[in-house]
Amino acid sequence: MGVIRRQGLKYVILNYFGIGIGLISMLFIYPLETEAYGLARFLMDSAVLFIPLTTLGGIALPVRFFSKVEDNASGHHGFISWLLLLSLIGAGMMAMMAFAFWDRIINYYGSVSPIYVLYLYFFIPILIFRGAIQVLSMYISNFHRIVVPSLLNDLLIKASLPIFILLVHFGWWDYNALIIGVLVNFVFVFLGLLVYLHHLDHLSWRIDWSFFKGPLLREMGTYAGYGILGSMGASIAVNLDVFMIGSLLSPQATGIYGIAAIMASLINRPIVAITAIAGPIIMKALQKNDYQEVHSLYKKSSVNSFVAGSAIFLLIILNLDDIYALMPNSLLIGQNRDALFYLGLAYLFNLLTGANSEIIAYSNLFRWNFYGVLLLACVNLILNFMFIKQMGITGAALATLISFALYNLFKAIVIYWQYGMHPFTPGLIRMIGLTTLVYILFSILPLEGHFLLTLMIRTVLISLIFTLGIWYGQISEDIHSLLEKALSMIRKPNR
């Protein structure tokens, strides 16, 4: 875990800086313009659903096949240029398909909200650049570099979107300028990643066409086909709810739900940080048949991410009344209370099962993603249609929870059946017990007083109980080591 710990720690620090910006935006800015925010979220998040198709499965190839094309002298045979060309071809196909059905698309979404008629045409360019960005980010991860891509792809939109929303709120921008700003953001990220890849001396525009043919091309084609399904499964799990709410309800409902999604996504950040750097390491361990290393990473990814995620879950859910009190339009935003709880549970389940997606994607089990995606797509689509009509945004969150649970359970069973691996450790079981105990304790013993005071007191108490529980419960060796280092730094000035 040495490389993962170092890169993961930098990644977490950067992302939690972004989280700070996101929290400020969620509390004080996005509630001011829920419709504008919902429109932007609908276009951005819906694009993610179609990235696997737009890139023709190319996002599944950079890590899986890098070891076969790796050659510094030839610029890795122009692999990244080949992948970007593949994405360009896929984008052209997607654009033609959208053009063929454009009138039907506009007629349907116009019946949901007239705003869509004016701004839906931005969807295709946003989709194209988001797809290329994801391909570049995956490719750069081969060099164990995840901090700068995260800075560009994640932090930039977190910093710029609230500024755009404020410009709309004060009447300086209209919705057209807002969506153009979002698009320019992704163009800037794309160019920034190209510059960074050039800085790393791993950008080559010349494609070695003689290399991408024969058995290698057939293998890539097969893997890309299954990769489309696997990647769409992950996209469906994370983004279908926003797409369905925007398609069935309204941009404002999307904005209200989007605020809950931001809060819940904080819970999932630890596993994102860990798997971003662990993916290539898992892939290399599988290629060497080093299943002991894979199993170790599997368990550590689960317990380490669950420790952080469960703490965030409790801090959000148990402080929710006080958090709402901070927000403008709190009565309107408070409609997402139940949705937030279900989304939080969904992400906790995702943390419990660790790096299961990476193990399946980079092993001979990648075809099982096909069956998992069928399960996820069918369950999620059916439940979203049923629950959203009956329960609104709460129904979408409940559908996400059930789909997350079934999808991750399926992948965990497949890995255990094939390799005899599971992510569960005694420390993880103790952590589940600690989380449950803290939730029950603070649910039956609420604090009373000014919301800022109770927010601070409850946060301190939860953090203290968690830290002591992790320390004395021997939950995780890695986290225990980090706590020891932190404690030694505190004691050092007294020496």
C-alpha positions in Angstrom: 0.0 0.0 0.0 3.0 2.3 -0.1 2.4 3.8 -3.5 -1.4 3.8 -3.0 -1.0 5.5 0.4 1.2 8.3 -0.9 -0.7 9.0 -4.1 -4.0 8.3 -2.4 -3.2 10.7 0.4 -2.4 13.5 -2.0 -5.5 12.7 -4.0 -7.7 12.8 -0.8 -6.1 16.1 0.3 -6.8 17.7 -3.1 -10.3 16.2 -3.3 -11.3 17.3 0.2 -10.2 20.8 -0.7 -12.6 20.4 -3.5 -15.1 19.0 -1.1 -14.8 22.2 0.9 -15.7 24.2 -2.1 -18.5 21.8 -2.9 -19.9 22.1 0.6 -19.9 25.9 0.5 -21.6 25.8 -2.9 -24.1 23.2 -1.7 -25.0 25.1 1.5 -25.1 28.7 0.2 -25.1 28.9 -3.6 -26.9 26.0 -5.3 -30.1 26.4 -3.3 -30.4 29.9 -4.7 -30.9 28.7 -8.2 -32.1 25.0 -8.1 -33.4 25.1 -11.7 -30.2 26.5 -13.2 -28.1 24.1 -11.2 -30.4 21.2 -12.1 -30.1 22.0 -15.8 -26.3 22.0 -15.6 -26.2 18.8 -13.6 -28.6 17.1 -16.0 -26.4 17.9 -19.0 -23.2 17.0 -17.3 -24.3 13.8 -15.5 -26.4 12.5 -18.4 -23.4 12.7 -20.7 -21.5 10.3 -18.4 -24.1 7.6 -19.2 -23.2 7.6 -22.8 -19.4 8.0 -22.6 -18.8 4.2 -23.0 -20.6 4.4 -26.3 -19.0 7.6 -27.5 -15.5 6.3 -26.8 -16.4 2.9 -28.4 -15.3 1.2 -25.2 -12.0 3.1 -25.3 -12.1 4.0 -21.6 -11.6 0.3 -20.8 -8.4 -0.1 -22.8 -5.8 2.4 -21.4 -5.0 0.4 -18.3 -5.7 -3.1 -19.4 -3.5 -3.0 -22.5 -0.8 -0.5 -21.5 1.7 -3.2 -20.6 1.4 -4.6 -24.1 2.1 -1.3 -25.8 4.5 0.2 -23.3 7.6 1.5 -25.1 9.0 4.9 -24.2 11.1 5.1 -27.4 8.1 4.8 -29.7 5.8 6.9 -27.5 4.0 3.7 -26.6 3.2 3.3 -30.3 0.9 6.3 -30.2 -1.5 4.4 -28.0 -3.2 7.6 -26.6 -3.6 9.1 -30.1 -5.2 5.8 -31.3 -7.6 5.9 -28.3 -8.5 9.6 -28.9 -9.1 8.8 -32.6 -11.4 5.9 -31.5 -13.3 8.4 -29.3 -13.6 10.8 -32.2 -15.1 8.1 -34.4 -17.5 7.1 -31.7 -18.5 10.8 -31.1 -19.3 11.1 -34.8 -21.5 8.1 -34.7 -23.3 9.3 -31.6 -23.8 12.8 -33.2 -25.3 11.2 -36.3 -27.6 9.0 -34.2 -28.7 12.0 -32.1 -29.4 14.0 -35.3 -31.5 11.2 -36.7 -33.8 11.2 -33.7 -33.4 14.9 -32.8 -37.0 15.9 -33.4 -38.4 13.1 -31.2 -35.9 13.9 -28.5 -36.8 17.6 -28.5 -40.5 16.9 -28.6 -40.3 14.6 -25.5 -38.1 16.8 -23.4 -40.0 19.9 -24.4 -43.1 18.3 -22.8 -41.1 17.9 -19.6 -39.7 21.4 -19.5 -39.5 24.1 -22.2 -36.0 24.9 -21.0 -34.7 21.7 -22.5 -35.7 22.8 -26.0 -33.3 25.8 -25.7 -30.2 24.0 -24.3 -30.3 20.3 -25.1 -28.1 20.8 -28.1 -25.2 21.5 -25.8 -25.4 17.8 -24.7 -23.4 16.4 -27.7 -20.3 18.6 -27.3 -20.3 18.2 -23.6 -20.5 14.4 -24.1 -17.6 14.5 -26.6 -15.2 16.4 -24.4 -16.2 14.4 -21.2 -15.4 11.2 -23.1 -12.0 12.4 -24.3 -11.2 13.6 -20.8 -12.0 10.3 -19.2 -9.8 8.5 -21.8 -6.9 10.8 -21.0 -7.4 10.5 -17.2 -7.3 6.7 -17.4 -4.2 6.7 -19.6 -2.4 9.1 -17.3 -3.2 6.8 -14.3 -0.7 4.2 -15.9 2.1 6.5 -14.7 0.6 6.7 -11.2 -0.4 10.3 -11.7 -3.9 11.0 -10.4 -3.5 14.4 -8.7 -3.2 16.8 -11.6 -6.0 15.0 -13.6 -8.2 15.3 -10.5 -7.2 19.0 -10.1 -8.3 19.7 -13.7 -11.3 17.3 -14.1 -12.8 17.5 -10.6 -11.7 20.6 -8.7 -12.1 23.0 -11.7 -15.8 22.3 -12.2 -16.4 22.5 -8.4 -14.8 25.9 -8.4 -16.3 27.3 -11.6 -19.9 26.0 -11.4 -20.9 27.9 -8.2 -19.4 31.1 -9.8 -21.5 30.5 -12.9 -24.6 29.9 -10.7 -24.0 33.2 -8.8 -23.6 35.0 -12.1 -27.1 33.7 -13.1 -28.5 34.5 -9.7 -27.4 38.2 -9.8 -28.7 38.5 -13.4 -25.3 38.9 -15.0 -25.6 35.7 -17.0 -28.5 33.9 -18.5 -28.9 30.1 -18.9 -27.2 30.2 -22.3 -24.0 31.7 -20.8 -24.2 29.2 -18.0 -24.1 26.2 -20.2 -21.5 27.7 -22.5 -19.4 28.2 -19.4 -19.8 24.6 -18.5 -18.7 23.5 -22.0 -15.7 25.8 -22.0 -14.7 24.3 -18.7 -14.5 20.8 -20.2 -12.6 22.1 -23.3 -10.1 23.7 -20.9 -9.7 20.4 -18.9 -9.2 18.4 -22.2 -6.4 20.8 -23.3 -4.9 20.9 -19.8 -4.6 17.1 -19.7 -2.9 17.1 -23.1 -0.4 19.6 -21.9 0.2 17.6 -18.7 0.7 14.4 -20.7 3.2 16.3 -22.9 4.9 17.5 -19.7 5.2 13.9 -18.6 6.8 13.1 -22.0 4.2 10.5 -22.8 2.2 12.2 -25.5 2.8 11.0 -29.0 0.6 12.0 -32.0 2.2 9.4 -34.4 0.2 6.2 -34.4 2.1 3.0 -35.2 -0.6 1.4 -37.3 1.4 -1.7 -37.9 1.1 -2.4 -34.1 -2.7 -2.1 -33.8 -3.7 -5.1 -35.9 -4.1 -8.8 -35.9 -4.6 -10.7 -32.5 -3.9 -7.5 -30.4 -6.6 -5.6 -32.3 -9.1 -8.5 -32.0 -8.4 -8.8 -28.3 -8.8 -5.0 -27.8 -12.1 -5.2 -29.8 -13.4 -8.0 -27.6 -12.4 -6.3 -24.4 -13.8 -2.9 -25.6 -17.1 -4.5 -26.3 -17.4 -5.9 -22.8 -15.9 -2.7 -21.5 -18.8 -0.7 -23.0 -21.2 -2.8 -21.0 -19.1 -2.7 -17.8 -18.5 1.0 -18.0 -22.2 1.7 -18.8 -23.0 -0.4 -15.7 -20.9 1.9 -13.5 -22.4 4.9 -15.2 -25.9 3.6 -14.8 -25.3 3.0 -11.1 -24.1 6.5 -10.5 -25.8 8.7 -13.0 -29.1 7.1 -14.1 -31.0 8.7 -11.2 -30.2 12.2 -12.3 -31.0 11.4 -15.9 -34.3 9.9 -15.0 -35.4 12.7 -12.6 -34.5 15.2 -15.3 -36.4 13.2 -17.9 -39.5 12.5 -15.8 -39.8 15.4 -13.4 -38.1 18.8 -13.9 -34.8 20.7 -13.8 -35.7 22.1 -10.4 -36.3 18.5 -9.0 -32.9 17.6 -10.6 -31.3 20.5 -8.7 -32.8 19.5 -5.4 -31.8 15.9 -5.9 -28.4 17.1 -7.1 -27.7 18.8 -3.8 -28.4 15.5 -2.0 -26.2 13.7 -4.5 -23.3 16.1 -3.8 -23.6 15.4 0.0 -23.9 11.7 -0.5 -21.0 11.6 -3.0 -18.6 12.7 -0.2 -19.2 9.3 1.3 -17.8 7.6 -1.8 -14.7 9.7 -2.2 -12.3 7.4 -0.3 -12.9 4.4 -2.6 -12.5 6.7 -5.6 -9.1 7.8 -4.3 -8.0 4.3 -3.5 -9.1 2.6 -6.7 -7.8 5.4 -8.9 -4.2 4.4 -8.1 -4.9 0.8 -7.1 -6.3 -0.1 -10.5 -3.0 -0.4 -12.4 -1.4 -2.2 -9.5 -4.2 -4.7 -9.3 -3.9 -5.2 -13.1 -0.1 -5.9 -12.8 -0.6 -8.3 -9.9 -3.2 -10.2 -11.8 -0.9 -10.5 -14.8 1.7 -12.0 -12.5 -0.9 -14.3 -10.9 -0.1 -12.7 -7.6 -3.5 -13.3 -6.0 -2.2 -12.8 -2.5 -1.4 -9.2 -3.4 -4.8 -8.8 -5.1 -6.6 -10.2 -2.0 -4.6 -7.9 0.2 -5.6 -4.8 -1.9 -9.2 -6.0 -2.0 -9.4 -6.1 1.8 -7.5 -2.9 2.4 -9.6 -1.0 -0.2 -12.7 -2.1 1.6 -11.8 -1.4 5.3 -9.9 1.8 4.6 -12.6 3.4 2.5 -15.4 2.2 4.8 -13.7 3.9 7.8 -13.6 7.3 6.1 -17.0 6.9 4.4 -18.9 5.8 7.4 -17.6 8.8 9.4 -18.7 11.1 6.7 -22.1 9.4 6.5 -22.7 9.9 10.2 -21.5 13.5 10.2 -24.0 14.3 7.4 -27.0 12.3 8.5 -26.9 13.1 12.2 -26.2 16.8 11.6 -28.8 17.1 8.8 -31.3 19.4 10.6 -28.5 21.8 11.4 -27.1 21.6 7.9 -30.5 22.5 6.4 -30.7 25.4 8.8 -27.6 26.9 7.1 -29.1 26.8 3.7 -31.2 29.4 1.9 -34.6 27.9 0.7 -34.1 25.2 3.4 -37.8 24.1 3.2 -37.4 23.5 -0.5 -34.0 21.7 -0.2 -35.3 19.7 2.8 -37.4 17.6 0.4 -34.3 15.6 -0.3 -33.9 14.3 3.3 -35.0 10.7 2.6 -33.2 10.7 -0.8 -30.0 11.7 0.9 -30.3 8.9 3.5 -30.8 6.2 0.8 -28.0 7.5 -1.3 -25.7 7.5 1.7 -26.5 3.8 2.4 -25.9 3.0 -1.3 -22.4 4.4 -1.1 -21.7 2.7 2.2 -22.5 -0.6 0.5 -20.2 0.3 -2.4 -17.4 1.0 0.1 -18.0 -2.4 1.8 -17.2 -4.3 -1.3 -14.0 -2.5 -2.1 -12.2 -2.6 -5.4 -14.4 -5.4 -6.8 -14.9 -3.5 -10.2 -11.2 -3.3 -10.8 -10.6 -7.0 -10.0 -13.2 -8.1 -12.4 -12.3 -5.5 -15.1 -8.6 -6.5 -15.2 -8.9 -10.2 -14.8 -10.4 -13.0 -16.9 -13.7 -12.3 -15.2 -14.3 -9.2 -17.3 -17.0 -10.9 -19.3 -19.0 -11.3 -16.1 -19.5 -7.5 -16.2 -21.9 -8.2 -19.0 -24.2 -10.1 -16.8 -23.8 -7.7 -13.9 -24.6 -4.8 -16.2 -27.7 -6.6 -17.5 -28.8 -7.0 -13.9 -28.0 -3.4 -12.9 -29.6 -1.9 -16.0 -32.8 -3.9 -15.8 -33.3 -3.4 -12.0 -32.3 0.3 -12.1 -34.5 1.3 -15.0 -37.5 -0.6 -13.8 -37.2 0.7 -10.2 -36.6 4.3 -11.3 -39.7 4.3 -13.5 -41.8 2.8 -10.7 -40.4 4.7 -7.7 -40.0 8.1 -9.3 -43.6 8.2 -10.3 -44.7 7.1 -6.9 -42.1 8.8 -4.6 -40.4 11.5 -6.6 -36.7 12.1 -5.9 -36.9 9.7 -2.9 -37.9 6.9 -5.3 -34.8 7.6 -7.4 -32.5 7.3 -4.4 -34.2 4.1 -3.2 -33.8 2.6 -6.7 -30.1 3.5 -6.6 -29.7 1.9 -3.2 -31.3 -1.4 -4.3 -29.3 -1.4 -7.6 -26.0 -0.6 -5.9 -26.6 -3.4 -3.4 -27.5 -6.1 -6.0 -24.7 -5.0 -8.4 -22.0 -5.0 -5.8 -23.2 -8.3 -4.2 -23.2 -9.9 -7.6 -19.6 -8.8 -8.2 -18.5 -9.9 -4.8 -20.0 -13.4 -5.3 -18.3 -13.8 -8.7 -14.9 -12.9 -7.2 -15.4 -15.2 -4.3 -16.6 -18.0 -6.6 -13.6 -17.7 -8.9 -10.8 -16.7 -6.6 -12.0 -17.4 -3.1 -11.5 -13.7 -2.2 -13.7 -11.6 -0.1 -13.1 -8.0 1.3 -14.2 -8.7 4.9 -11.8 -8.5 7.8 -12.4 -8.6 11.6 -11.6 -4.9 11.6 -14.3 -4.2 9.0 -16.9 -6.1 11.0 -15.9 -4.0 14.1 -16.2 -0.9 12.0 -19.7 -1.8 11.0 -20.6 -2.3 14.6 -19.1 1.0 15.6 -20.9 2.9 12.9 -24.2 1.3 13.9 -23.7 2.1 17.6 -22.8 5.8 16.9 -25.9 6.2 14.7 -28.2 4.7 17.3 -26.6 6.7 20.1 -26.9 10.1 18.5 -30.4 9.3 17.1 -31.9 8.7 20.5 -29.9 11.4 22.3 -30.4 14.5 20.2 -28.7 17.7 21.3 -30.7 20.9 21.8 -29.6 24.5 21.3 -28.5 26.9 18.6 -28.0 24.9 15.4 -24.4 26.1 15.0 -23.5 25.1 18.5 -25.1 21.7 18.2 -23.5 21.1 14.8 -20.1 21.8 16.3 -20.6 19.7 19.5 -22.1 16.7 17.6 -19.3 16.8 15.0 -16.6 16.9 17.7 -18.2 14.0 19.6 -18.7 11.8 16.6 -15.1 12.5 15.5 -13.7 11.7 18.9 -15.7 8.5 19.3 -14.7 7.4 15.8 -11.0 8.1 16.4 -10.9 6.3 19.7 -12.9 3.4 18.2 -10.4 3.1 15.3 -7.4 3.4 17.6 -8.4 0.8 20.2 -10.4 -1.4 17.9 -7.4 -2.0 15.6 -9.7 -1.5 12.6 -7.0 -0.9 9.9 -3.3 -1.1 10.0 -2.9 1.7 7.5 -5.2 4.1 9.2 -3.7 3.2 12.6 -0.3 4.0 11.2 -1.5 7.4 9.9 -3.0 8.2 13.3 0.4 7.3 15.0 2.2 9.6 12.6 -0.3 12.4 13.3 0.0 11.9 17.0 3.8 11.9 16.8 3.7 15.2 14.9 1.5 16.7 17.6 3.9 15.6 20.3 7.1 16.6 18.5 7.0 20.3 19.4 6.9 19.4 23.1 10.1 17.4 22.9 
